C-alpha cells in the first residue's frame, strides 16, 4: 500500500492506493497557506497520520504532487507560484517524523503517471497528458516511465509558443499555448467573438457581462447552433490542434490524453480535434502507420493522487 498526496493551494487531498492504482481510503484537509511552509508541512504530516490510523500498517512509500518546479532527486521545491515552499526540502521534512521513503513530483506529472497506471493512458508505452483548466498543464510518459527532464520541469507544454507575438502569458512570454487553449484562453476567445456578434445567445447567458462567460455557456450555445459559439469552438479547436500536432511531431506518442474542466465537453471536441490533428501531422508520418489516439482522461481529480502514490512503486 502507498500514500499519495495532491497538494493544492486550497486543499490537501491524500489517499491510500494499492499496486493497481486503486484508492482504498482518502482524506482531505484545508491547506494552511497562512501558516507559511510550516503550516503546509504540518498539513501533509496530518494527512499521513490520518491515513496511517486507518491502515494500521507502514506504507511502502509516500508520494506528494506539488504545483511548480520540483527537484525530485533532492526533494526540494524549486519554485511554486501559490504555495510558500520555494527552497523547502519536503522529503526531509516528512522523513523527520515518518520512517518511510518519500517522493515528490510536479502535480501535472503525477496526473500523467496516474492516468498511465489506471486511467486513459493505461498500457501506453509513450503518452502525453494535457490538462485544460485555468492554465494548461502537461505530463510526459516515455517508455513506460515518467519523463521529467534535466531540471525536473519537462512537460511544461502550456508555455510552448504557438503564435509568435500573440497573447501575453503570465510566464512572461507572448503567444503561449496556454493563453489560447486553457479554459482562460477559451473565455478570452469567446469575448473577442462576442464583440463581433451582438446577436449571440451568449450575451443572454452571461447576463450582458462577457466577463462572466464560461465553458458551459460556450459549449451549450454551440450545441444549440449559435453562430458565434460555433466560431469560438472552431477557433479553439484550431489552437488546441496546433499545439497538439507540434507535440505529436516531436514525440509520436501512442496516446494523447486530455483532462481538465474543458474535457467535459468531449462530445464537442473529440471528432473535429482528431480529424484536424490527423490532417495537420507532419508529412513524414505515413497515413497507413498507426495514428496517435486522442482520448479523454478518466480519473478526474484522483489522477494526481494516484500518480503521486505511484512515484514510489
N, C-alpha and C positions, 0 to 999 in steps of 0.2 A: 504494500500500500504506500502511496505517495501523498504528500500535501502539495496542492497547487494554490497559489495566491495571485489574484489580479488586483494590483494596487492602483486605485483610481483617485482622482482629486476629490471626489465626494465620498465614495465608499470603498472599503477593502473587502473583497469577496474571496473566500477561501473554501476549499473542499478537500475531502479525501477522495483519491482517484485510484482505481485499480490498474493492473497492467494493460488492460484493453482500452483504457481511456474512459471508463465509466465512472461517473460521480456517484458515490455511495452516501456521503453526508456533506452538508455545506453550512457555512455560517457567513454572516455579513455584518460588518460594524462600520460606523462612520470613520472616515479618515480625518485625524486630528491635525489639520494643517496649522492651526493657530498655535499648537504646541511645538511647532518647528520640527526639526529632524527627530528630536526625542519623542515628540507626540506621535509622529508617523511610525517610528520603530516600535514604540510601545503597543500600537495597534496591531502591527504584524505579530509581535510576540503573543498578544492576547488571542489573536485568531488561531495561532498554532496551539496555544494552550487549550482553547475550547475544543479543537478537533482531537487533541490528544486525550482529553477526558472522555470523548465519545469512543475512540477506537481502543483505548487501553493498551496499545502496543506501540513500539517505536517504529516510525515510518522509515522507509528506505532513504528518503531524502525530502527536502522541501524546496520547491521552485517558486520564484517570485517574478512576475511580469511587471515591468515598470515603464511608464511612458517616457521616452527620452533615449539618450545615448548611454550605453552600458558597457563597461569593461567586464565581460563575463569571466575572464580568466582571474582577475584580482577580486572581483565582487564589488568594485567601486562604481558609483553613479557618476558619470562624466558630466552629463547635462540633462536636466529635466525641466520643462517650461512651467509646470504647475505645482510642483512639489518642492519643499525645501531640503533637497537631498544631494545637491551637487557637491562632489568631493567626499561623500559619506560612503564608507565601506559596509554595505548591507550584510554581506556574508559574515564578516567578523562580528557585527553586532548581534546577529542571530546566534552565532556559534558561542557567544559569551554565556548564553543561557541554555541552549539546547545542543546536545551532543549527537548531531546527525549531519550528513552532508547538506550543504546549501548551494543552490544555483540561482543565478539571476539572469534575466534577459529582457530585451525590449518587448513591450506588450504586443506590438503587431507581429513580431517574430514568433512570440508564443502562440498567438492566434493561428498563424500559419502552421506551426507544429501541431497544434490541437486538431485543426482540420485535416492534416495529413495522417494523423493517427486514428481519428474516429469520426471524421466528417466528410465534407465534399471532395477532399483530395486523397482520401484513403486509398492506399495501394499504388499511388503515383510515385514514380521514382524522381521525376522532375516536375515541379509545380510552382505556381505563383499565386499568392493571395493578395487582393487589394480590398481595403475596407473603405466604403464610401459613406462617410459621416460628415461631421463638421470639417474635418480635414480628409486627406487621402493617405492612409497608411498602407504599408506593404510588407510582405514577408516572402522569402525565397526558400524552396526546398530543392537541394541539388544532390542527386544520387542517394535519395532517401534520407538526407540529413539537412538540418537547418544550416543555411549559409549566412554567416554574419559579417564576413569580410575582415580586413586588416584591423580596423578600429572598432568593430562591433556595430557600425552604422549602416551596413549593407541592407538594402531593401527600402530605403527612403525614396520610393518611386514617385511619390507625390511631388517631389521637388526636381523632377526631370522637366526641362523646358520643352513645351510643345508649340508655343507661339512666341518667337523672338520679339522682345519689346512689348509683350502683352500685359495682362493684368498684374498689378503689384502683389507680391506674395509676402506673407508675414515673415518668411525666412530671409527677406531682403532682395531676392531675385525678382525678375519680371517674367510672366508667361508660364509659370509653373503649372504642371498638370493639375495640381490640387486646386488652383484658382478657377478651373473650368469644370472639373469632373467630381469634385466633392459636392456634398449637399449644399454647402455655402455657394459654390460655383453655379450650381443649378439655379438657386434663388436669384443670383445676380443676372444670369442669362434671362430668367423669367421677367425680371423688372425691365430689362432692356427691350424685350419684345412687347411687353405690355404698353410701354410708352408709344409704340407704333400702332397698337391695336386697341383703340379706346372702346371697341365693342366687345372685347373678350369677356367671357364669363368669369375670368379670373378676378376682374375688378369687383364683381359682386361677391365672390367667395372670400376675398380678403377685406371686405368692408370698405373698399375705396382706398385702403392703405397698402401700397405694394410692398412695404417693408414687412408685412405680415404673411406674405406668400410663402407657402411651404411645399414640400414634395407631394404631400397628399392632395393638395389643391391642384397642382400641376398635372399629376397623373390622372386624377379624377376627371379633370376637364379634357384631358387627352382622350380618355376612354369615351367621353361624350361627343368627341369630334370637334371640339373647339379649335378654330383655326390657329389662333396664337399658341395654344398649348401644343398643338401638333408640331408647329415650327420650333418651339422651345425644346421638345423632346428630340426632334430630329437633329437639332444643333448639338444637344447634349450628347447624343449617341455618336455624332461625328467626333467630338472632342474626346470622348471616352475611348473610341476606337483608335484614334491617332496614337494615344499613349500605349494602348494595349499592343498594337501592331509593332511599335518600336521595341517593346519588351520581348514580344514573341520572336522578332527578327534576331534579337541578341541571344535569347536563351532557348528558344524552340521547346517550350515545356509540353508535357503530356496534357496538363490541365491548367487552365487559368480560372481561378475561383474568385467570386465576387461576393463580399459581405457588406455589412453596414446597413444603415437605415434605407438607403436608396434601393438596395436589393429587394426590398419589399414590393417593388413594382416590377418584379421579374417578368410578368406577363407582357409588359410594355417594352421591355429591354432585350430579352434574350434573342429572339429570332432576327430582328434587324441588326443587332450587335454582332451576332455570329456571322451573318451574311457580309456585313461591312468588313469585319476583320479578315475573313477568308478572301475577299476581293482585293484587299489592300496589302496583303502579305507580300514580302519580297519575292520577285520572280525566281529566285534561286530555289524556292520551295516547290517541288513538283506537285501538281494538282492531284496526282494519284497517290502521293505519300500520305501517311496519317496526318490528320489535321488536329491542331490544338483544340481540345474540348473546353468550351466555356460553361462553367457550372455555377450554381448558387451555393454559397456557404450554408451549412446546415446546423451548426452548433450555436449560433447566436452568441450571446454574452458568455456562454460556457467555454467557447473556444480558447480564450486567454487563460482560463483556469486550468483546463486540461493540458494545454501546451506547456504551461509553467510547470505543472507536475511532471510532465514527460521530459523536462530538461535533464533530469537525473536518471532516466531509465536506461 
